[in-house]
Amino acid sequence: MNRYPLWKYITVLVAVVIGLLYTLPNFYGETPAVQVSSAKATVKVDQSLLDRVEQILNAAQTPADGVYYEQNGTQGTIRARFNSNDAQLRARDLLDKQLNTIPDDPQYTIALNLLPASPPWMRTLGWFEPKPMYLGLDLRGGVHFLLQVDMRGALTGRYDSLASDMRTTLRQQNIDARSVERDGDSVVATFNAEDARDRAISAVRARQPDLEFTTRADGNRPQLVGTMNAAAVTRVQESALKQNISTLHNRINELGVAEPVIQQQGTDRIVVQLPGVQDVAKAKELLGRTATLEIRMVDDSPAAQSALMSNTVPFGLERYNDRDGRPILVRRQVVLTGENLQDAQPGRDGQTQQAAVHLTLDSQGARIFRDTTRDNVGNRMAILLFENGRGEVVTAPVIRSEIAGGQVQISGSMSAEEAADTALLLRAGSLAAPMSIIEERTIGPSLGADNISKGFNSTLYGFLAIAIFMIVYYQLFGIFSTLGLAFNVLLLLALLSMLQATLTLPGIAAIALTLGMAIDANVLINERIREELRNGASPQQAIHHGFERAWGTILDSNLTTLIVGLALLAFGSGPVRGFAVVHCLGILTSMFTSVVGVRALANLWYGRKRKLASISIGEVWKPKQN
């Protein structure tokens, strides 16, 4: 009656082992480390750089406890751990000096970091390597930034694009315009005659639905004034925020922050929280970095090549280097910018099966690209990436034919890996609008350690108080309940570590709440067993019916609480979601440990005794018979 089949005991034992294995890394702490990542989108971090980092450290007699290369998508990072903060700082300065030979144009980001201090045998498990939970800003310390997005800059850029689009439309329709310029928050087209302006109104209204047009006169010259409507302004602002948040995610990866918080606040602000960041100056440098994407035409004429050989740059051209360091002369006129690029994915050429990059342009970019490729068949087109005011040619393919429809393919002598890298560069894009830091708060690691200590102590004292009460009141079954409660906490911490969740102070509060809810299920079971004994059931029957008949009540109570937790998870944000995640997981683990784990202990202790006279579950009160 009270015997589990072997597979159930094995299930409980495996759960205990997994719980111990994945909870253990949380108690080892962290060690200082230095991370090397790419500071420029066109610079790669690979295995060859790993060997160079080790040589630099060994030559300077600053050996690391371990140097590791990690591939994250198409981006790589190198991390070196050290046994002291002094060694960490020496290594950071040394690598920065050796790898970034040009201080004004750094090739790599050398950042201070922290790595889990788990023993080496855990790292040999590969995909199953146990890792500690991420700690939030309030527990680990770090830096909090509040960024103000310059929406005026985003709107200005959009108006410049609309002005360029209007010039193209008027030229295609053979409408003579004296000038088309951006004037503040409007696009102004000036004409020599009113009939030209009237024809322009019907032409541009169909092509530019974001603009509302009015007419006016500047002396004897009629003008057409276009202003963005409210819906278009809102769309530009929302798009700028989303693109900036996406770009910030890419940049913060260079710092190796495990779980950064990057979220919108209001209509024009972004909150960035970086737990565990030690180098605040480097974080500010990355957040403020500018990057833009431009497409221009390459000048390969004999005159341009002759000027290039003589180390001169003709008027109207600019000199840049490609990814192999070769100089290229490109025209100053910008054909397209990153604003016109919607997507970039690696793939294969449909005919030659060579590696290629497939680009998707917006409607405006598609029209400009079609006209440009039609007029420049056989010429090269350069894609340039500008970072911190310095430009570099990512690729410069030859235009084979007119390309219409907004679907562009870049192919040539590139490998599949190079195609993936190029697509990533183009997708990463740039900040849609400038940002400025209007608030900065630094939380020291000592404050985070104090929060951890207080949270841990409160949970520990709560656990001890519950354990003492259960053991005194329910005796042996109280011990079973206490062991089940410890098993529950073990499983909960293991799940959080396996999911790589971020633990914050609200999460610790949820763990403490889970203790109370988990023991509630054991109280229901124990009281049900007492009730069965009062009703005259034998001890074996009382144990069996106690667990079976309490299950329905436990399920109902936990299910209703789980519904509330899921609502907090769906509609909450920030600390509320952190609380909800731990709360929901705690409900699931408490149901398993209370019903399966504790019963496994009871079955092991009492199940093999056929003639069981009594059980240790405290005093069973029986009403007096009249």
Secondary structure, DSSP 8 states (H G I E B T S, - for coil): -----HHHHHHHHHHHHHHHHHHGGGGT-EEEEEEEEESSTT----HHHHHHHHHHHHHTT---SEEEEEEETTEEEEEEE-SSHHHHHHHHHHHHHHH--STTS-SEEEEEEEEE---HHHHTTGGG-----EE-HHHH-EEEEEEEE-HHHHHHHHHHHHHHHHHHHHHHTT---SEEEE-SSSEEEE-SSHHHHHHHHHHHHHH-TTEEEEEEEETTEEEEEEEE-HHHHHHHHHHHHHHHHHHHHHHHGGGT-SS-EEEEETTTEEEEEEET---HHHHHHHHT--EEEEEEEB---HHHHHHHHTT---TTEEEEEBTTS-EEEEESS--EEGGGEEEEEEEE-TTT--EEEEEEE-HHHHHHHHHHHHH-TTSBEEEEEEETTEEEEEE--B--S---TTEEEEESS--HHHHHHHHHHHHH---SS-EEEEEEEEE-HHHHHHHHHHHHHHHHHHHHHHHHHHHHHHHHHHHHHHHHHHHHHHHHHHHHHHTT-EE-HHHHHHHHHHHHHHHHHHHHHHHHHHHHHHTT--HHHHHHHHHHHHHHHHHHHHHHHHHHHHHHHHH--THHHHHHHHHHHHHHHHHHIIIIIHHHHHHHHHTT-SS-----SS--------
